[in-house]
């Protein structure tokens, strides 16, 4: 197992497969990847990376983008990666889940996070830039049949969807999904911008209300995030709250290392100039030992953003 200078083990990889996306969400952070140097990783390269990572203690992998399902080889990537990890998940906008949920599950995908920022068509279109709410809801319904759990990622934004939080809690209970309420994230230098001040919605009061209502509360090891089990008209809803802004506990318990779609380790979503290129070495014939050293270098660069 690899442990960084702050005593944090790296047990999770978050791998971006592409910067391409068929949505245009206006607040998208593109997983912190600001540019594209060269080509996307091939399925064979993704597999090799995960194989090496698994020998170093990585047990969980999340596939992200852009939108990972726009890659025509997405099921091949899932099939290649799954043998090396205990938990393989994906974050998606849900636009292709209607046809891909079953093939992805059969290929080895365990669970999925679907971005669902609103249940109102006009708000959904304003946020995502596309008129596909119905398609995504059908995809969620299909995903529930084959993947578990199905999590709904709702980035809560002031004046846009903050009045839908409790509707979304009810929807999660009704559909048998898990709701993740997420604060808008931004580097320090952006927190004073007009954009951030306009849309940032603090979730601490919401979390306090969830705690009062919950019939059960659990704590996840990752980020020490809490899971609240809340009674609704449709049964118990499972709700998580992701409050990363100015949250020292969140950063102190981060076990994740990011990978960009063009083959670089990235130590933190919010940092700049923190990438370590491994794909160039891989394509020049580096053996596994050389790649392990690059991996170790990236881990030693990790540093809590909020501390």
Secondary structure in CASP SS format (residue, H / E / C, confidence):
PFRMAT SS
TARGET T0000
AUTHOR 0000-0000-0000
METHOD secondary structure of the structure
MODEL  1
X C 1.00
X C 1.00
X E 1.00
X C 1.00
X C 1.00
X C 1.00
X C 1.00
X C 1.00
X E 1.00
X C 1.00
X C 1.00
X E 1.00
X E 1.00
X E 1.00
X E 1.00
X E 1.00
X C 1.00
X C 1.00
X C 1.00
X C 1.00
X C 1.00
X C 1.00
X C 1.00
X C 1.00
X C 1.00
X C 1.00
X C 1.00
X C 1.00
X C 1.00
X H 1.00
X H 1.00
X H 1.00
X C 1.00
X C 1.00
X C 1.00
X C 1.00
X C 1.00
X C 1.00
X C 1.00
X C 1.00
X C 1.00
X C 1.00
X H 1.00
X H 1.00
X H 1.00
X H 1.00
X H 1.00
X H 1.00
X H 1.00
X H 1.00
X H 1.00
X H 1.00
X H 1.00
X H 1.00
X H 1.00
X C 1.00
X C 1.00
X C 1.00
X C 1.00
X E 1.00
X E 1.00
X E 1.00
X E 1.00
X E 1.00
X C 1.00
X C 1.00
X C 1.00
X H 1.00
X H 1.00
X H 1.00
X C 1.00
X C 1.00
X C 1.00
X H 1.00
X H 1.00
X H 1.00
X H 1.00
X H 1.00
X H 1.00
X H 1.00
X H 1.00
X H 1.00
X C 1.00
X C 1.00
X C 1.00
X C 1.00
X E 1.00
X E 1.00
X E 1.00
X E 1.00
X E 1.00
X E 1.00
X C 1.00
X C 1.00
X C 1.00
X C 1.00
X H 1.00
X H 1.00
X H 1.00
X H 1.00
X H 1.00
X H 1.00
X H 1.00
X H 1.00
X H 1.00
X H 1.00
X H 1.00
X C 1.00
X C 1.00
X C 1.00
X E 1.00
X E 1.00
X E 1.00
X E 1.00
X E 1.00
X C 1.00
X C 1.00
X C 1.00
X C 1.00
X C 1.00
X H 1.00
X H 1.00
X H 1.00
X H 1.00
X H 1.00
X H 1.00
X H 1.00
X H 1.00
X C 1.00
X C 1.00
X C 1.00
X C 1.00
X H 1.00
X H 1.00
X H 1.00
X H 1.00
X H 1.00
X H 1.00
X H 1.00
X H 1.00
X H 1.00
X H 1.00
X H 1.00
X H 1.00
X H 1.00
X H 1.00
X C 1.00
X C 1.00
X C 1.00
X E 1.00
X E 1.00
X E 1.00
X E 1.00
X E 1.00
X E 1.00
X E 1.00
X E 1.00
X C 1.00
X C 1.00
X C 1.00
X C 1.00
X H 1.00
X H 1.00
X H 1.00
X H 1.00
X H 1.00
X H 1.00
X H 1.00
X H 1.00
X H 1.00
X H 1.00
X H 1.00
X H 1.00
X H 1.00
X H 1.00
X C 1.00
X C 1.00
X E 1.00
X E 1.00
X E 1.00
X E 1.00
X E 1.00
X E 1.00
X C 1.00
X C 1.00
X C 1.00
X C 1.00
X H 1.00
X H 1.00
X H 1.00
X C 1.00
X C 1.00
X C 1.00
X H 1.00
X H 1.00
X H 1.00
X H 1.00
X H 1.00
X H 1.00
X E 1.00
X C 1.00
X C 1.00
X C 1.00
X H 1.00
X H 1.00
X H 1.00
X H 1.00
X H 1.00
X H 1.00
X H 1.00
X H 1.00
X H 1.00
X H 1.00
X E 1.00
X E 1.00
X E 1.00
X E 1.00
X E 1.00
X E 1.00
X C 1.00
X C 1.00
X H 1.00
X H 1.00
X H 1.00
X C 1.00
X E 1.00
X E 1.00
X E 1.00
X E 1.00
X E 1.00
X E 1.00
X E 1.00
X C 1.00
X C 1.00
X E 1.00
X E 1.00
X E 1.00
X E 1.00
X E 1.00
X E 1.00
X E 1.00
X E 1.00
X C 1.00
X C 1.00
X C 1.00
X C 1.00
X C 1.00
X H 1.00
X H 1.00
X H 1.00
X H 1.00
X H 1.00
X C 1.00
X C 1.00
X C 1.00
X E 1.00
X E 1.00
X E 1.00
X E 1.00
X C 1.00
X C 1.00
X C 1.00
X C 1.00
X E 1.00
X E 1.00
X E 1.00
X C 1.00
X C 1.00
X C 1.00
X C 1.00
X C 1.00
X C 1.00
X C 1.00
X C 1.00
X E 1.00
X E 1.00
X E 1.00
X C 1.00
X H 1.00
X H 1.00
X H 1.00
X H 1.00
X H 1.00
X C 1.00
X C 1.00
X C 1.00
X C 1.00
X H 1.00
X H 1.00
X H 1.00
X H 1.00
X H 1.00
X H 1.00
X H 1.00
X H 1.00
X H 1.00
X H 1.00
X H 1.00
X H 1.00
X H 1.00
X H 1.00
X C 1.00
X C 1.00
X C 1.00
X C 1.00
X C 1.00
X C 1.00
END
